[in-house]
Amino acid sequence: MREKFQLAPKSKATIADVAREAGVSTATAGRVLGGYGYTSEEKKEQVLKAAQNIGYRPNALARSLITGKTRTLGVVAGDIQNPFYASVLRGISNVAEANGFGLLITNSDEAQPREVSSVELLAQKQVDGLIVTPSDTRKARHLHNLKAMGVPLVLIDRTVAGLMVDRVATDNIAAAEQAVRHLIAAGHRRIGIVAELVDEEAGDLDAFLARAVAGDPIEIETLYPSWQRLLGYIRAHRIEGLPVDPRLTLQAGSYSALAAQAVVPRLMTALDPPTALFATDGTMSEGTMRALTERKLSIPQDLSLICFDDLDWMSFHRPGITAIAQPRLAMGETAARMLLERIRGEDFPPRTVLMPAELIERGSVARR
């Protein structure tokens, strides 16, 4: 008696098994399941139905050897613990999953050596393209090398001098200007800014202030976000005809809540202290709140506050904190779509998408 053919267990089903089940050649099954070459619609339907019946799962490694594609995107985030990156990553993931791509996510901790290692790792994994938040906006030879090798690349939040690739960011200058003008409209004339402002390439803070106040040309694209937001702060003062007091624009000196916490007392002990503060990101906002709590200052009775980045706790706090909300999810989705277009071979000139932020008014700004 002829032995009946036994299918492999579902987890072990092969292309040959699918071909037998569908009644086609192994080559035909391979073309359909690998997504390459021509096959009639009838044969495609037979093969896909057979694959579903026996629980076939494609071998990603084998498919990548045939097509040269791994259907994976690589992401290098600055700090995946930061809520900004968490939302951006969710946006990237939404688009990747909807298009049948997987994600490999790495973390640079805003340190270029770790960023270089992450990029090298993702390149070794043969990802089809990368989304990177560069830790250095000027010294990024590894990203220039990726571009030269033809690897699709999209930058998010920051740019790199001379690197002509797609980029997605918030319009930091316009958003900061809107926040500070909101404080000015409420009657505030002494507004302190809490920002890290770390970047030796931007030059001395006093010199930067002098140039910005005078309206001299400044190369804004390669500025770090905190410097762009400082520029928005200055522009708001210029538009409203208010002087900028350098004593209210102190550098935190490092990107940490503790550094921000140390700046606030220096602002509040000035001869003519501010009546309002503008914190330039979530980390600076956290340090600002710690300092205000230590000094037992009430918001907005003692001090008004606007924060850049709308974090969950800002709506829970009483009173709620007025904040600039970046379109973080949309930024991630946009970056992923742009990268997929490049992977598909679209040949647009390099694009920069500056996304508008939203001012969310709560209860942390009092009228003067």
Secondary structure, 3 states (H helix, E strand, C coil): CCCCCCCCCHHHCCHHHHHHHHCCCHHHHHHHHHCCCCCCHHHHHHHHHHHHHHCCCCCHHHHHHHHCCCCEEEEEECCCCCHHHHHHHHHHHHHHHHCCCEEEEEECCCCHHHHHHHHHHHHHCCCCEEEECCCCCCCCHHHHHHHHCCCCEEEECCCCCCCCCEEEEECHHHHHHHHHHHHHHCCCCCEEEEECCCCHHHCCHHHHHHHHHHCCCCCCCCCCHHHHHHHHHHHHHHHHCCCCCHHHCCECCCCCHHHHHHHHHHHHCCCCCCCEEEECCHHHHHHHHHHHHHCCCCCCCCCEEEEECCCHHHHHCCCCCEEEECCHHHHHHHHHHHHHHHHCCCCCCCCEEEECCEEECCCCCCCC
